[in-house]
Amino acid sequence: MKKEALIFLVVFGLSFVFAMTGYVIEGSSPSLVTINGLRVIYDTFDGSTTDFDSLNGSQLDNLSGMILEKISYGKVSFFENVNLSLTGGIDRTVDFDSYFNISDNLVYVNSGELPWLNKTVQISLYGISYTNPKIIKQGVECTDCSVVSYSGGTFVFNTTKFEGPYYLQETSTGPTCGNGVCEDGETSTSCPEDCSSSSGGGGGEGSEEPGEEPSPSERGYDFYIEPDFFTVRMNGGEYFQKRIKVVNNGSKDQKIFIGVSGLNLFIFPQVESFDLPAGQNKTVRLNIYVSDKRDPDVYVGKVIFRSSEMEKYAKVILDVKSKSALFDIRTNVLKKYINPGGRARANVSIINFGTLRDFDVNLEYLIVDFDNNNYTIKKEDFAMNKTYNNIFYLDVPKDMAVGDYLFYTRVSYKDVYATSYDTFTVEKLSYYLWIIVIFIILLIIFIIILRIRDKEREEKKVQKKIVKKPLIRKKVLLPRI
């Protein structure tokens, strides 16, 4: 009689499954079975990329000379051995397609999803056209990188600890005084030609009286950007790309300079300036990186595009979340358009993910603009259980400028907190527009009154018809006697 048994020994180490080993007994002949079960996803890679499918479990546990390449964009070569079983984690999956990005002037590994890859590597970036490129790592100039070569559009460098996004930027030659644009590093003292007090630091029209000269648009200088407002929600340690289209819709060639206000620690433009001929457009890539050392919060600012004649900007909201937050807070403004001197109301809902109940939390809420100015700050304490929901209001100052604002909220308990926001617009209705609005409201009321009266008249007519309707009597003929 044959006996069959399948026994697996599951070995754990550092909280990850390494392998499964056991014996299959058929009759009296035991057979050793080893199942590694590691899945490597790398369908989008080509060129000299390592053939992971041809490797066995022991080779994947101590892989030497690993290479990942996309022949259109670049290559990463590992100088140290890699244990992909550790990288795969408990679900035994190494997903290079989703979490290892090699694209145009960019190499990025998501270390949270692909751990244990922080080795010494060599990175090659293809199709580079910079004159004097510098290496950017995690948003700042790389200090552990060394250039190997730069030839034929291929830039090669080494880094001793592979982590975060890598890309190249043209080395800045510093601000150019006299180009008509007040650049970072220039002041009205160091460069009065570009930063005169009358220009406000934005390269405006100069000191002439309004109306003495044609506007920049009338002189053929004009451009616009798309989009001019965007929001990004990220966790610490993540990287994101945003592209902005700049269109020269004027009749004159222009040189556009790019700057970041309020979000300099997070947003890094691919280029600092570029030439834009009349009638042409250019798409600019913004590299957005949030270090895992940054506090979770709502950050606001602008990406500024300046020429010698005008300035345009994109408003940006960067919502940095915590992966292990105690609270979830949501803010919904009830009325999106508010007049100066009005009142902004928002519904605030909070969920407590912890087990502690009936404890006091602090809620701070205020109005914030895109220059990081704060208005009408309020604080309240209340008891928190599993959930909390209420409506809060903030008075809008009477002298507040027309524009977009945030209703910002922050709930905290000791040193634990969570933040949220919603946007609203302050707008001022003109005197004539108020007259039109009042006229429309009165017209609607008048129409409603007319309909009510018409309905009453119809009901009265129906009642009169019922009252005046003649009573029909039947004649009864009696027989003659």
Buried (B, 14 or more C-beta within 10 A) or exposed (E): EEEEEEEEEEEEEEEBBBBBBBEEBEEEEEEEEEEBBBEBBBEBBEEEBBEBEEBEBEEBBEBEEBBBBBEEBBBBBBBBEBBBBBBBBEEBBBBBEEBBBBBBBBBBBBBEBBBBBBBBBBBBBBEBEBEEBBBBBBBEEBEEBEEEEBEEEBBBBBBEEBBBBBBBBBEEEEBBBEBBBBBBEBEBEEBEEBBBEEBEBEBBBEEEEEEEEEEBBEEBBBBBBEEBEBEBEBEBBBBBBBEBEBBBEBEBBBBBBBBBBBBEBBBBBBBBBBEBEBEEBBEBBBBBBBBEEBEBBBBBBBBBBBBBBBBBBBBBBBBBBBEEBBBBBBBEBEEEEBBBEBEBBBBBBBBBEEEEEEEEBBBBBBBBBBEEEEBBEEEEEEEBEEEBEEEBBBBBBEEBEEEBBBBBBBBBBEEBBBBBBBBBEBEEEEEEEEEEEEEEEEEEEEEEEEEEEEEEEEEEEEEEEEEEEEEEEEEEEEEEE
